[in-house]
Amino acid sequence: MKCGLFTILVIIAVLVVVAESYGRRYGGRHYYRHMKRYGRRHVYRYSHKHYGGRHRYIHRYYGHRYGYGHKHVYAHGYVHRPSIIHSHVHVHGHVHSHAQVHHNIKILAKLNKHLHHHVQEHKKIALQHIKTIAQTAEHHVNSIEDATNSHIEKVKEEADKHIYDINKASAAHLQQLKAAADAQIKRLTELAKQHLFTAEKQHQVHSSQREDQHNRHMSDKEAINKRHEEAMLLIHNQLLHPKLSYSK
């Protein structure tokens, strides 16, 4: 908003300077507006060959404008005379130019003062903005730091909670594994005892069977040996007493 106001003031100042320059260039028409209704007739032009000057003169009478050169114009209500016109043109142009320059200098001084004041105001506003931005940035940094610390604390608490839950779950799982392992060991121990008892019983049965078989084998062997001895004795007797055996 202040930038727009500053731009408008600069435009107004430029327009004022242009308007003043326009009035000075074209004879200050705002002083002689009542003479416009008389028309633009009875114009006499004098070149440098009549007066030995470098400019062209314009003189209007009966309420019309008088001119000197390209920049100085004045008005009178009587019939022109070249010498009077020349002197009046110089005096009027000099006075009017001096007043216009003085007026423009005042306007420029006021404009310069206003611009300086406006620049100072903008400088104060800019410094205030910078201070506000710095305070806001510092506040944001502090807020971010506080939020970061709070977030770190929350993350730490959540991590501790998760670690506690994990340790608790691990302990429970280890307890379950231990119970399952103990049950499996107990079952395997009982199964091993059963197998051992069965093996011992089978071994006893096998031992008894082998012992019985050995005893039968020994009995059969003794019987065979006894028969063999009897046969050998019979053969020996037959060889010793053939007649006896034959008579029988």
Legacy VTK file of the C-alpha trace (Angstrom):
# vtk DataFile Version 3.0
C-alpha trace
ASCII
DATASET POLYDATA
POINTS 248 float
0.000 0.000 0.000
2.817 2.439 0.859
4.604 1.596 -2.396
1.408 2.418 -4.333
1.033 5.735 -2.471
4.655 6.591 -3.190
4.146 5.843 -6.900
1.012 8.018 -7.012
2.846 10.916 -5.319
5.733 10.673 -7.797
3.281 10.667 -10.729
1.453 13.718 -9.307
4.769 15.561 -8.826
5.810 14.796 -12.414
2.436 15.984 -13.711
2.754 19.225 -11.694
6.237 19.876 -13.097
5.037 19.145 -16.641
2.007 21.423 -16.192
4.156 24.259 -14.871
6.625 23.822 -17.710
3.730 23.788 -20.186
2.332 27.027 -18.718
5.747 28.678 -18.821
6.349 27.499 -22.399
3.027 28.671 -23.801
2.620 32.004 -22.048
0.741 31.024 -18.933
-2.639 30.627 -20.542
-4.295 30.123 -17.168
-3.729 33.871 -16.532
-5.539 34.920 -19.745
-8.435 32.488 -20.143
-10.903 35.404 -20.568
-9.166 36.427 -23.803
-9.742 33.148 -25.671
-13.219 34.166 -26.788
-11.857 36.996 -28.954
-10.460 34.514 -31.464
-7.022 34.043 -32.970
-6.870 36.809 -35.576
-4.721 39.888 -36.214
-1.444 37.991 -35.972
1.772 39.665 -37.059
4.974 37.718 -37.456
8.378 39.369 -37.464
11.471 37.455 -38.498
15.126 38.171 -37.742
15.512 40.217 -40.935
13.334 43.006 -39.435
14.946 43.140 -35.959
18.325 41.463 -36.407
17.505 38.709 -33.899
17.640 34.955 -34.069
14.014 34.309 -33.034
10.629 34.893 -34.573
8.232 37.281 -32.802
4.458 36.918 -32.566
2.281 39.866 -31.502
-1.455 39.751 -31.090
-3.509 42.773 -30.086
-7.168 43.456 -29.194
-6.979 41.043 -26.291
-4.904 38.403 -28.053
-1.506 37.048 -27.207
1.912 38.452 -28.009
4.857 36.139 -28.598
8.646 36.302 -28.502
10.718 33.426 -29.796
9.662 29.859 -29.180
9.208 30.001 -25.421
8.110 33.525 -24.297
4.505 34.730 -24.826
2.698 37.727 -23.249
-0.556 39.674 -23.840
-1.417 43.378 -24.135
-4.525 45.336 -25.159
-3.016 47.938 -27.473
-1.606 48.146 -30.996
1.871 46.704 -31.217
5.138 48.516 -31.569
8.279 46.504 -32.316
10.501 48.219 -29.756
7.908 48.053 -26.982
7.149 44.470 -27.847
10.827 43.555 -27.726
11.379 45.117 -24.289
8.159 43.745 -22.837
8.933 40.293 -24.171
12.348 40.216 -22.495
11.098 41.548 -19.143
8.023 39.391 -19.003
9.878 36.252 -20.132
12.667 36.757 -17.608
10.272 37.419 -14.690
8.022 34.558 -15.616
10.941 32.135 -16.096
12.506 33.167 -12.784
9.204 32.741 -10.926
8.585 29.414 -12.618
12.074 28.131 -11.803
11.708 29.292 -8.198
8.331 27.592 -7.988
9.751 24.385 -9.486
12.656 24.514 -7.034
10.175 24.737 -4.158
8.205 21.821 -5.559
11.379 19.771 -6.007
12.513 20.674 -2.481
9.150 19.618 -1.071
9.250 16.473 -3.177
12.798 15.748 -2.049
11.791 16.298 1.574
8.767 14.090 1.138
10.843 11.431 -0.596
13.438 11.587 2.177
10.684 11.248 4.779
9.132 8.428 2.757
12.502 6.674 2.474
13.041 7.037 6.215
9.587 5.614 6.862
10.318 2.710 4.526
13.673 2.253 6.244
11.976 2.123 9.648
9.363 -0.284 8.307
12.085 -2.441 6.708
14.091 -2.500 9.945
10.941 -3.364 11.860
10.191 -6.103 9.337
13.742 -7.425 9.648
13.468 -7.374 13.432
10.097 -9.103 13.277
11.423 -11.693 10.827
14.467 -12.313 13.037
12.251 -12.687 16.108
9.894 -14.949 14.194
12.810 -17.028 12.897
14.245 -17.302 16.406
10.818 -18.251 17.725
10.493 -20.858 14.979
13.958 -22.216 15.763
13.108 -22.439 19.463
9.780 -24.046 18.643
11.463 -26.534 16.318
14.099 -27.285 18.960
11.427 -27.780 21.625
9.376 -29.931 19.271
12.486 -31.932 18.363
13.386 -32.497 22.013
9.803 -33.454 22.800
9.734 -35.797 19.807
13.048 -37.334 20.886
11.679 -37.869 24.401
8.528 -39.454 22.993
10.570 -41.664 20.668
12.811 -42.652 23.576
9.780 -43.490 25.716
8.245 -45.487 22.878
11.570 -47.259 22.291
11.881 -48.103 26.000
8.307 -49.354 25.979
8.946 -51.454 22.887
12.153 -52.827 24.409
10.281 -53.708 27.619
7.514 -55.367 25.598
10.090 -57.229 23.495
11.966 -58.384 26.600
8.701 -59.448 28.216
7.605 -61.292 25.084
11.063 -62.870 24.764
10.976 -64.019 28.391
7.488 -65.461 27.929
8.559 -67.152 24.716
11.684 -68.545 26.386
9.524 -69.780 29.244
7.228 -71.484 26.767
10.196 -72.981 24.933
11.656 -74.181 28.225
8.357 -75.737 29.265
8.008 -77.388 25.862
11.609 -78.625 26.028
11.095 -79.983 29.559
7.929 -81.759 28.453
9.721 -83.186 25.425
12.669 -84.279 27.564
10.315 -85.893 30.067
8.457 -87.698 27.304
11.687 -88.852 25.706
12.994 -89.999 29.099
9.865 -92.030 29.755
10.019 -93.445 26.250
13.684 -94.323 26.737
12.868 -96.008 30.048
10.129 -97.987 28.339
12.490 -98.999 25.559
15.131 -99.924 28.112
12.683 -101.971 30.141
11.454 -103.700 26.987
15.017 -104.357 25.881
15.939 -105.786 29.267
12.873 -107.981 29.233
13.612 -109.144 25.699
17.213 -109.721 26.687
16.127 -111.830 29.613
13.785 -113.789 27.365
16.509 -114.216 24.777
18.959 -115.230 27.459
16.536 -117.783 28.866
15.834 -119.085 25.378
19.502 -119.332 24.581
20.134 -121.057 27.885
17.353 -123.528 27.225
18.622 -124.076 23.727
22.114 -124.546 25.065
20.865 -126.992 27.610
18.976 -128.935 24.946
22.004 -128.842 22.748
24.151 -130.156 25.559
21.629 -132.895 26.320
21.508 -133.897 22.662
25.259 -133.872 22.524
25.502 -136.034 25.612
22.972 -138.456 24.156
24.874 -138.599 20.888
28.125 -139.144 22.705
26.553 -141.887 24.776
25.230 -143.611 21.678
28.521 -143.229 20.013
30.269 -144.814 22.967
27.763 -147.656 23.003
28.275 -148.250 19.314
32.016 -148.218 19.682
31.773 -150.640 22.582
29.550 -152.924 20.562
31.938 -152.920 17.673
34.810 -153.597 19.954
33.006 -156.543 21.532
32.133 -157.944 18.146
35.678 -157.763 17.102
36.779 -159.511 20.267
34.150 -162.189 20.271
32.976 -162.803 16.723
31.524 -166.215 17.471
29.417 -164.928 20.192
27.977 -162.379 17.996
27.404 -164.822 15.192
25.732 -167.450 17.479
23.355 -164.901 18.602
LINES 1 249
248 0 1 2 3 4 5 6 7 8 9 10 11 12 13 14 15 16 17 18 19 20 21 22 23 24 25 26 27 28 29 30 31 32 33 34 35 36 37 38 39 40 41 42 43 44 45 46 47 48 49 50 51 52 53 54 55 56 57 58 59 60 61 62 63 64 65 66 67 68 69 70 71 72 73 74 75 76 77 78 79 80 81 82 83 84 85 86 87 88 89 90 91 92 93 94 95 96 97 98 99 100 101 102 103 104 105 106 107 108 109 110 111 112 113 114 115 116 117 118 119 120 121 122 123 124 125 126 127 128 129 130 131 132 133 134 135 136 137 138 139 140 141 142 143 144 145 146 147 148 149 150 151 152 153 154 155 156 157 158 159 160 161 162 163 164 165 166 167 168 169 170 171 172 173 174 175 176 177 178 179 180 181 182 183 184 185 186 187 188 189 190 191 192 193 194 195 196 197 198 199 200 201 202 203 204 205 206 207 208 209 210 211 212 213 214 215 216 217 218 219 220 221 222 223 224 225 226 227 228 229 230 231 232 233 234 235 236 237 238 239 240 241 242 243 244 245 246 247
